[in-house]
Amino acid sequence: MSIKCDVLVVGGGPAGLSAALFLSNKSFSTIVLEKSKTCGPKHTKYDITEGNRIREIIDEIGINTNKTSSRSEWLSPNYSHIIESEIEDFYFKRGPGEDSLENVLLKKLNNKADVFFKAKVNFIELKKKEIATVKVNKDSKKIEIKPRYVIVADGPESEFRKRLNIDTENFAKFNGFGVLIESCQSDVIPHAKIYLDEKIAPGGYIYSGSVGKEIFFCLMTDDKFTKNESLKQRLNFFLERNTKEKFTVKNYFGGIGISGIQEVLLGNTLFIGGAALFYDPFLGYGLNYAIESAYFAANAIKKNDLSIYTEYANRIQKEFKDIFFAREIWRKANNNFFDKLIRAFNGEYDNSDEKINKILDLFNEN
Ligand SMILES: Cc1cc2nc3c(=O)[nH]c(=O)nc-3n(C[C@H](O)[C@H](O)[C@H](O)COP(=O)(O)OP(=O)(O)OC[C@H]3O[C@@H](n4cnc5c(N)ncnc54)[C@H](O)[C@@H]3O)c2cc1C
């Protein structure tokens, strides 16, 4: 079977599905390839992400977030501080649930784009540095797709990136491991909490949030420090120390994120979301960038002006390069540093330490 389309999207995560929706809403014939039977992570139930940069975009496509919060409590081993922020945190449901971000996007795409599940790319034909044909195996069928544009959204370990031999400068690789628990109380943690502890989450942090009676905890560590270690053990240890009441574990989830710099535009091919390594080098957030980059890539295609996308990507990559300095400080941070930082948040510090100032700058919303 051979099909022509305006846009071929590889990967049915938040980035790929958002891009497909933006484009199919504007009558671009769109095909999405997803290697699995379903879209989205199998076990993750919630992601919390900065809302300020995507508020208007998600309004435009009509996605509801589950909850917004403008408070987060930061805790070092000895101090705590509540940040009241203008930047709202959004909670998105993820995974197989009917009202997850992926499934809401899929429903909106219904009849507007073709989504091929269990689809595996087995050959890419390049002509004059542009992708001319993508050959796909789906079940026992072989499909040949001839797209005008290709959007690559197959996540941080992008197979497409490897096939096209794209060099990357990987600045930070995060290991994420989380747990969803059900609590007897509904308001145990009424807002996001960020716990800092060099021993449990080296080069990272532990965050938690509550949605109704469900509470999620996620441990983000720097891959350099926890490559072969059991993150489950670390998280269990943390939970034993920090949760006083009884709870039921609903599930564990995990994965990796990579923040770095790479080419995001090659001929007619645009990399977005995790496949473009768009993960905040400091916090490891990537959902906001996944949706935002999908929006800019779709706009560039709609206007037939791909420089719109390279300008966006250059801006993000410059932002990341600046944040990477803070990341290097974080990698070496110990509990003494975290205590100093939280005291500085509380105004109990003379702010003469350059490293503390660098981190404080990240939280300066102006
Ligand atoms: C444990 C963990 C916790 C996280 N928590 C947060 C958080 O709280 N807040 C936040 O903002 N971000 C968080 N992130 C990051 C966030 O999940 C990602 O930024 C986001 O999912 C990226 O979306 P994406 O669509 O680019 O890629 P993905 O979500 O990775 O989706 C890629 C899709 O492509 C499919 N695919 C892969 N290869 C192929 C292929 N060859 N062919 C076809 N399809 C393919 C995959 O099956 C998947 O459906 C977390 C990440 C992890 C691992």
The ligand as an ORCA input file, in Angstrom:
! r2SCAN-3c Opt
* xyz 0 1
  C       9.429      9.170     35.163
  C       9.230     10.458     34.422
  C       8.547     11.492     35.050
  C       8.340     12.685     34.360
  N       7.676     13.692     34.997
  C       7.470     14.849     34.347
  C       6.761     15.887     34.969
  O       6.282     15.757     36.105
  N       6.576     17.049     34.287
  C       7.047     17.238     33.028
  O       6.842     18.303     32.450
  N       7.724     16.255     32.388
  C       7.938     15.082     33.023
  N       8.600     14.087     32.394
  C       8.971     14.304     30.984
  C       7.759     14.088     30.066
  O       7.208     12.814     30.333
  C       8.212     14.178     28.612
  O       8.770     15.457     28.422
  C       7.109     14.013     27.612
  O       6.475     12.767     27.741
  C       7.693     14.119     26.205
  O       6.664     13.924     25.285
  P       6.996     13.403     23.829
  O       5.688     13.256     23.145
  O       8.040     14.229     23.220
  O       7.679     11.968     24.027
  P       7.142     10.645     24.717
  O       6.161     10.944     25.783
  O       8.366      9.866     25.063
  O       6.348      9.896     23.555
  C       7.011      9.282     22.477
  C       6.025      8.334     21.810
  O       6.638      7.806     20.644
  C       6.482      6.399     20.604
  N       7.633      5.866     19.876
  C       8.905      5.706     20.321
  N       9.678      5.228     19.346
  C       8.890      5.077     18.252
  C       9.106      4.621     16.925
  N      10.313      4.211     16.515
  N       8.072      4.590     16.070
  C       6.831      4.995     16.472
  N       6.570      5.433     17.716
  C       7.576      5.489     18.591
  C       6.442      5.977     22.073
  O       5.778      4.730     22.222
  C       5.652      7.150     22.690
  O       4.258      6.937     22.603
  C       8.839     12.872     33.042
  C       9.537     11.824     32.414
  C       9.735     10.633     33.093
  C      10.469      9.547     32.404
*
